[in-house]
């Protein structure tokens, strides 16, 4: 008789098929990023990491909630099969079906109160779900699986894994080691029994005939139904505080530390003997101020109106009176959170503004201390609607209810200490009320009541005033029907002190209506203009009464009833813009006359913001772009009207003078508060609009003096004195500046008198090839520059140059030499490197600036001002600093972020287009050091080709050619060598090196189809040793077209292209016939103009060296130079009639 073994092995059970089960209806194209697939009856799932526990769904549950650790679950169990365990002896007693008993239980997960197999299944079940679970018989023991924290804190209980766990099962629970070993032993014994001969050692299954006995390990099958789940939250890391939700809340407000909370607590332990009384508390939420030590964690996790059961272990249930109330047990409490009142510190000003207005206040505020003398202490009296948050800006109107009194008023205070509330309205930012009141209102929600304690220092920060023409006055409105609402929002509990430290009552108001007021209360639509005009002095006297002078003890109660948005300057028409500008300028003038320059600069800036984007401002101030971040931008299809349309010359002059005056006022305010850079910038803007404005030149010179830029300051002051020779203030400023310059030179002389010393007699290390140099620092990676070659090599070069200014006898220069050599050697592919010995005659004059300290590295780029890097002496980080300097100052490839920009650039026909598609250097996929070779090509060849870059999606949308990179391809190069209708070529590559190779091939092909004008700057890259394709061609020729127009040059290029194609065909015929072809050569056409031009955008005339070569070609209109041998010969082409000389005998094309 053959024995068969039905194996439920730990290793084999984890290998699940990715295909859906037969009973499931999951669509084959289901996306895991969407909602999870629905469960179906008959689906089978693995519930344990070792794969030994399987669950088959008999009835699908509802909802998404699944039991977790410590949750209370109500389950119904029915045992279907329970085989013999290892202790009962395998093989002696046949397996029999256990009596099917059904039982219900309500237990906590993770406490070992259920069979291990059942807990495995419950982790993946939903409420109402019925499932049949099977696993090893050893899993019938009451225990809990290990997962999460248990896996980290109980490594000794983990079972040993025979092989690597599949990725699907990696996060499933694990059985404790002892039970897992029992299950494994039963499995191994069943396998041994299957191999043994005879039936004495077999384990028989009841109901199977002896002829087909199946030998398998003892199994446990159970039918589980999840009836309900009560979620239990673990609130502390030490597992001492738990919370079980009884009744959820619809509110979203949760208390924070420091808030005043009102809650009730009842001890559930006394329910069996006598009902425990419910105790109500009102406390400030903190770690120490609670009836029980762990109750603060419970309250912070609750919402207003929530009811929960808190379970506190011994260390969390301690109280001040009874530290050991339950030394060994668990305390269960019914907790209801009735409400919470927010407490905050409201700064009167932002820290950045407070540093300028009141540095002492800023110092105390930045520390975050609750005792800050320049912040308002706020306690919430009535919570406003949660979604009605306001964002008050300068220019918006507000309507508040206010009640003021003394902070020390007791519960039996007289009526004089609590005057009746009043309604006030004003426009924010115009100085009608002090700054602390606007800060308090800005921290509130609509229909919120709050109490504020105002420190004495807050009254001095930006007080009221000054008044000016056009200012919106402070208005006091009648209470009318709003008096009951104000009473409910502003009155404290029991009429006590204005800043209570205990429970704050919450009045029950209906939900806010569309007007943001509770139902039954209305507000006039014209409230902004209603009420009598008053002043803050009169209002504060009426509010505080006899305590109005005791400002150190004053408190406020406020409620925000209504607010309007600030006017949007982008939606104003021209008359509204002018009115707004005049109003803000008048406000700024009044503040400046009062000495409040920081606030005046804000008002002047708002006045400029209204016109900064207009065509008029852009035309009057050419140095400004006229853009403001975050403001309205004109649509591309919307035409911009002419800047001076409808204005006379007198009106344009008046507008320009007014705007220049605004910038000069901003210059004055910035100078008064010590912001010299901003002062100089505004003066520079004014000079850009009117270069002959003596006042603007004088102000810019003053700012330059404060910044220590004496040379520029002297030029501005001297020019101002020429325009206004009678102004004594200008002459006095010039004399003062000249004295400063003399003193500064004297200080410099003493400072640097010991910088240049004799070279050390100890030979220093020469970091070129390991040799030592005496009295000099040799370099093998950079070129020594002289006055004779500096201009031709550096200043007249398309390459990027890094030039080091050094002194061979200076110790710092010797220390820097090693880093310079490494830097130059590692970067020689992307830049040129040179050195200037400043001790040699005339070398200092080559540098762009005076160098007080050495060594200094200058960066030279065509079309940009020189930049410099000064070494700080750090030998360890000098190389990294040099590399950062190179990456930050290197000319980069322009990048488009919008498809419209790419399309507009691509449609232009001025130059051939090369578009690099790939990731940005700000991403991890492309580092600046890797992309620099591409940057170099785009910079060197920018005279003949237009380069740009973009993301793949942007390029595909703009070009419309379906730029679709294949899988694994990050880069592509799209090129068009002709006009808009010419062919477009796309090259894909996986690396930046492939991009570099593709661009070089495109440049080599495209430049041969052009005849550019040769200059001292580009002739080497066109025809010299640095020309593209130098390794491929054996010989290189330069076809020079003298005084050739663009049309004639195009004809010559076309003829040369046809000749090149014919020659290629001949070479191919020679190869096909077996003959050896000639060595490949290249011909590059260039144009040279013999006559010069005074216009800077035209080419300069040729020099003496060209005329000598031209004379050697007998003044031919076209001649060829063989670059290797320098042989010259004239040529004649069909496009150049009247050529003076035929081709020389020794030159063939």
C-alpha positions, 0 to 999 in steps of 0.5 A: 500500500502506497502512502501519499503525503499532502504537504503544507510546508513552510517554505513551499506555501509562500510561492503564490501565483500572480494570476487571479484565482478562478473565483475572482472577477478582478479585471486583468488590467487592474492598476495597483495605483487605483483602489484595491481590488474587491474581495470575492467569495472563494478567494484564497489569501496567505496570512503568515510570513512562512506561508503556512496559514491560508484563508478562503473567503466564504462571505465578503465583508464590508467597509475598509476597517481591519483589526489591528494590534490592541483593537477589541474584536467580536468574533464567532468561531466554529472548529471544523478540524483539529488534528493530533498535536505532537505531544499526543503522538503521531501515528498511533491515533487516527485523525478524527474531525473535532466536534464542531462547536460555535462560540462567540468572544470579545477579546483584544488583539495581541493579548494571546486570548485567541488561537494563533491561527485565528489572530493570523486571519483576523489581521486581514479580515473586514467586519462581516466577513466569514472565512475558513482558515487552515494551518498547522495544528500547533497554531491552535494554541492561544497566542499572538503573532509577532509583527511590527514592534514585536519583531524589533523588540523580541528577536529571540522569539522569531522563527528561523527561516530556511530561505529568503522570504518572498517579497509578497510575504515580507510584511506579514505576521510571524508565529512565535519560535516555539509554536513554529518549531512544533509545527515544523517538527510535525511536518518533518515527522509526517514526511518521515512517516510517508517514507516508512514502510508499513501502516504502524507509523502512519497518521490516518485521516478519519473517513479515508479508506485504508487503500488510499490513506493520505499521510499529512501533518496534523491540521487545524481548520476553523470557520471565523466570522468577524462581527465587529471591531472597536479601534484602540490607539496606542498613544505612547512609545512606552505602551502605557496609554491606550484609547478606544473610541466610543463616540466620534466627533464631527468637529475638526478641532483638536487641542494643543499643548497650552490650550485651555480644555474642558473635559469630564472623567469617570472611573469605569472600575467602580461600575460593578459596585456603585456608579462612579460620579463624573468629574468635570475639569477645566485645565491648561493642557500640559504634562503636569496639570492633569488629574492623571499623568497620561491623560494629556496624551489622550486629550491631545488625540481627541476632537471636540465632542468626542467620547472615548475610553482611556486605558492607563497603566500604572506609570500613566495613572499616577496622580499628585495625591496618589502616585501609586493608585494602581501599582499592578493594574490598569485604570479605565476612564471614560473621557469626554472632551467638551471644548478647547480654547486656543492660547497663542502668542501673537507677534505685533510685527514679523521678526524681520520687521521687528529687527528694524523697528525695535531690536530689543523686542526682536531679540526676545521674540525670536527666542520663542519664550511665552514671556515675550514683552512684544507679543500679545497673549491670546485666549480664545473665547468663542471659536469661529467657523473652522473654514472662515479663515481671513487673510488681512492685507493692507488696504482691506476694510475690517469691522470688529467688536471690541471690549476693553478693561483691566487685566486685574479686574475681579469677578465683582468688578464695577461697571466702570471697569467694563464699559459697553462694547463698541463697533469699529471699522477702518482700513488696514495699513493706513495708521487709523489704529495702532499696530498691535490691534491690527496684529490681533485682528489678523490672527482671528477668524470671522465670528471668533471671540478672543481675549488679548493681553497687551504688554506696555512695549506693544503700544510703542510699536508703530502707533497711530497716524500720521494723518494725510489727505485721502486717509480712510477715517476710523468709524464707530458704528451703532450696536443696533441688533448686533448687541446680543451677538457681541455680548455672547462673543465677548463676555467671559464666564461669570463676568470675571476677569478679561483674561481667564485662566480656567474654562472658557464658555462656548456659546451655542450659535447656529451655523454661519450663513452666507453673510458669515454672521449667525442666523438672526443677525444682519449687517448692512451692506454699506457698513464700510461708510456708516458710523460716525468718524472718530479717532483712536485716542477718543475710542481708547478713552471710551474703552478703558475709561479711568484705566486708559493710562494704565497701559501695562495692565490693559486687555482687549476682547475682540470679535471679527464680524466682517472684512473685505479684500484689499484692492487688486492693483492688477484690475485697476484702470488708469484713473484708479491706478493714478488715484491709488498711487497718489494716495500711497505716495501721500501716506509715505510722505506723511510717514517720512516726515514723521521719521517712520522710514520703514513704514514709508518705504512700504507705502512707496513700494505699494505706490510703485507696484500699481504701475510697475507692470504698465507699458508706460513704466517699462518705457520710462525705466528701461533698466527695469523689466516691469514684472512682479512675481505673482501678479497678472501677466498679459495673455500672449494674444493680447496686444500691449498698447503703446506706452504714451498713447493719449498723453501729451509731452508735458504729461509724460514728463510729469509722469516720469518726474513723479515716478523718479521722485518715488524711487528717490524717496525709496532711496532716502528711506532705505538710506535712513534705515541702513539699507545701502544696497537698496538705496543704491539700486533705487538711485540707479533706477532713477539715473537709468530713467534720467541720466542727467538728474543731479539729485539721483546721481548725488544719492547714488554717490552717497550710497556708494560711499557708504558701501565703500565703493569710492571710485564709483562714488567720486564719478557720480558726485563729480557728474552731479557737481557739473550739473549743479555747480552751485550746490554746496552740499555736493561739493562738501560731499566730494571733499569728505569723500576725498578725505576718506579716500586718502585715509583709506589708502593710508590704511591699506598701505599699513595693512599690506606692507608685509604681504609681499615679502622676500621668497623663502630660501627653502625650496617649495614643492613644484606640483607639476611632475614631482620636481622641485623649483627654486624661487618659482612655481612651475605649472604643467597644466596651465599656460604662462600669459604675458602682455604680448599674448594675453589679449589674443589668447584670453580676451579674443577667445571663444573659450572659457578661461580661468587665469590665476594671478600669483606671486612666486614668492608668496607662501599662500600661492605655493600652498595653492599650487597643488590644488590649482594643478589638480583643478586645471588638469581635471578640467582641461576638457571644458576650459583653458587655464593660464597664469599671470605672474604679478611681479613681472612688469605690466602684468598687473595692468592686464587684470580686471581689478586691483588685487590686494591678496593672492592668489586670485583666480579670474574667469573670462567668458565672451560677452560677460564681465570677469568674475573672480575667486579668492582663496581663503587658505583652506588646503583641504577644501580649496579644490571643492571651492574652486569646483563650485566657483567653476560650476556657478560661473560657467556659461550654461545652456539656456533652458525653456520651461514652456512649450510656447517658448520652444516653438517661438525659438524653433520658428526663427530662421536666423541660425541653425537650431540645436535642441538638447532634450534631457533632465535639468542639472537641478535633478540627480540625473544630470550633474553640472560637472557632467554637462559642462562639455555640452555647455562648452560647445554651446558657448564656443559655437553660439556665433554660428548655431542657436542652442537651447534645452528642454524637458521631453514633454515640453519639446514634444508639445512644441515641435509636434514631431513626436519626440518619444524617447525609447526605454532607457534613453534619457537624452536626445538631440534635435537639430535643424541645419536650415530654415523652418522648412528644412529636415529635422534630425533626432539622435537618441542617446543614453549618456551625456557623452553620446549627446556630446558626440552627436552635437560635434557631428552636427556642428561639423556637418553644419559649419561646412554648409556655412561661410562665416566671417573669419575673425581673430576670435573664431579662425582657429575653431573654423580652420585651425588646430581646434577645428571639429573633425581634426582626427578624421581628415588628413588634410585641411583647407580653408577657402577664403572668400574676399568681400563676398556678399551673403548671396554670393557666399551661399552660391559658393557654398552650394557649388562646394557642396556639389563638388564634395558630393561628386568627389565622394562618388569618385572615392566610392568608385575607386574603393569598389574597383579595388584602388586605394583612395586618396586621404580624406580632406576637409574644406571650410569656406570663410569670408573676409572683409577688407574694408572696416566699419564704424558700426559695432554690429558689422565686422572689422576690417582685415589686418596686415597678416591677411593682406600679405596672404592675399597678395601672395594669392594675387588679390584673387576674390577666392583663394585656398590655404592648406593649413598644414603647409600654409600653401596659398593659391587662387581659385575661380568658381562659377559664382565668382565671375571676374576672378583675377587668377586661375587656380595655382598649379600646385593647388587642386580642389 
